[in-house]
């Protein structure tokens, strides 16, 4: 008997016998499902292309799904969209935290800024680079059905800690391309007249409205550094000419509209 069992075992080994693999029936699919990707986050690299590639692809600390070179214009995929990339870090938006697991990250090669005696100076983006970024964003948004208000900058989800993609990034162009919503101009003009003709709302008002938009901000009524960072981040997107982080009538008008139902409108090809 022992010899027979040994013979069977030897035959199995020679024939490549193995434990039968698990078989999963995929003939039924639930109608309740969606992509795990819920956010798209835009960054700048604060480095040239070679340095950016080294940081994102070789050093093993951070990563991004895509890297967009500026000269020549080229898009590199560094991480498949089905896998997690470490680009968002400690992050928050509208009740969602730690967004690495639910986002696609795009790093744009750009030197960021330099601090001078006249103040901080941000580098512009070549138009051709923005053109390819917009094309890439549209494809990712369509692929994962990402909501327009979930196309964000790194600064939005980590104000103060991050500034990218900075005030030179053309968010208004993304709105005109039908990618993100934008404060309705007529409503902003109306609210601007109101805020110019009345005392400026207090800091608590600004904090509450910023929280409604999606930012993480304290609701303590204090104009501290953290609150100024959030105000500056909001200004960076919607009023980049002045990003000092101080409350003013124009910022109040924009924030009033952005935080009011019906205030944000889709422009461009997605406009109704």
Residue pairs with C-beta under 8 A, 6 or more apart in sequence:
34 145
35 143
35 144
35 145
35 146
36 101
36 102
37 81
37 102
37 103
37 104
37 140
37 144
37 146
38 96
38 102
38 103
38 144
38 146
38 147
38 150
39 93
39 96
39 99
39 102
39 103
39 104
39 146
39 150
39 151
39 152
39 157
40 103
40 104
40 105
40 106
40 137
40 140
40 141
40 146
40 150
40 151
40 152
41 87
41 88
41 91
41 99
41 103
41 104
41 105
41 106
41 152
41 153
41 154
41 157
42 106
42 108
42 133
42 137
42 151
42 152
42 153
42 154
42 164
42 165
42 169
43 64
43 87
43 105
43 106
43 107
43 108
43 153
43 154
43 162
43 164
43 165
44 107
44 108
44 109
44 110
44 111
44 112
44 164
44 165
44 166
44 169
45 51
45 52
45 55
45 56
45 67
45 107
45 108
45 109
45 110
45 112
46 110
46 111
46 112
46 113
46 164
47 55
47 109
47 111
48 109
48 111
49 67
49 69
49 70
49 71
49 109
52 67
52 107
52 109
53 67
53 76
55 61
55 62
56 62
56 63
56 64
56 67
56 78
56 107
57 63
57 67
57 78
61 86
62 86
62 87
63 78
63 79
63 85
63 86
63 87
63 105
64 78
64 79
64 85
64 87
64 105
64 106
64 107
65 77
65 78
65 79
65 80
65 81
65 85
65 87
65 104
65 105
65 106
66 75
66 76
66 77
66 78
66 104
66 105
66 106
66 107
66 136
67 75
67 76
67 78
67 106
67 107
67 109
68 74
68 75
68 76
68 106
68 107
68 108
68 109
68 129
68 132
68 133
68 136
69 75
69 76
69 109
69 129
70 108
70 109
70 110
70 125
70 126
70 129
71 126
73 126
73 128
73 129
73 131
73 132
75 132
75 136
78 85
79 85
81 104
81 140
81 143
81 144
84 100
84 101
85 100
85 104
85 105
86 100
87 100
87 103
87 105
87 107
87 154
88 98
88 99
88 100
88 103
88 105
88 154
88 157
88 158
89 100
89 158
89 161
90 98
90 158
90 161
91 97
91 98
91 99
91 100
91 157
91 158
92 99
92 157
92 158
92 215
92 216
93 99
93 150
93 152
93 156
93 157
93 214
93 215
93 216
94 149
94 214
96 102
99 157
104 140
104 144
106 133
106 136
106 137
106 140
108 125
108 129
108 133
108 165
108 169
109 129
110 123
110 125
110 165
110 166
111 123
112 122
112 123
112 163
112 164
112 166
113 120
113 121
113 122
113 123
113 163
113 166
114 120
114 121
115 121
122 166
122 167
122 168
123 166
123 168
124 168
125 168
125 169
125 170
130 170
130 173
134 173
134 174
134 177
134 179
137 151
137 174
137 179
138 177
138 179
140 146
141 148
141 151
141 179
148 179
148 180
148 181
148 266
148 270
149 180
149 181
149 214
149 264
151 174
151 179
151 180
153 164
153 165
153 169
153 171
153 233
153 236
153 237
154 162
154 163
154 164
154 165
155 162
155 163
155 164
155 165
155 166
155 233
155 236
156 214
156 215
156 233
156 237
159 215
159 216
159 217
159 226
159 229
159 230
159 232
159 233
160 225
160 226
160 229
160 230
160 233
163 233
163 236
166 236
167 236
167 240
167 243
168 240
171 180
171 237
171 238
172 182
174 180
175 181
175 182
175 266
175 267
175 268
176 267
176 268
177 268
177 269
178 266
178 267
178 268
178 269
178 270
178 271
179 268
179 270
181 264
181 265
181 266
182 238
182 264
182 265
182 266
182 267
183 238
183 254
183 257
183 258
183 263
183 264
183 265
184 257
184 262
184 263
184 264
184 265
187 257
187 260
187 263
188 253
188 254
188 257
189 253
191 252
191 253
191 256
191 257
192 249
192 250
192 253
194 253
195 201
195 249
195 250
195 252
195 253
195 256
196 249
200 247
200 248
200 249
200 252
201 247
201 252
202 221
203 221
203 222
203 223
203 227
203 247
204 219
204 220
204 221
205 252
206 227
206 231
206 247
206 251
206 252
206 255
207 217
207 218
207 219
207 220
207 221
207 227
207 230
208 219
209 255
209 256
209 258
209 259
210 217
210 230
210 231
210 234
210 255
210 259
211 217
211 219
212 259
213 234
213 255
213 258
213 259
215 230
215 233
215 234
216 230
217 226
217 227
217 230
218 224
218 226
218 227
223 247
228 245
228 246
229 245
231 245
231 246
231 247
231 251
232 243
232 244
232 245
234 251
234 254
234 255
234 258
235 242
235 243
235 244
235 245
235 251
236 243
238 254
238 258
239 250
239 251
239 254
242 248
256 263
257 263
257 264
258 264
265 271
266 272
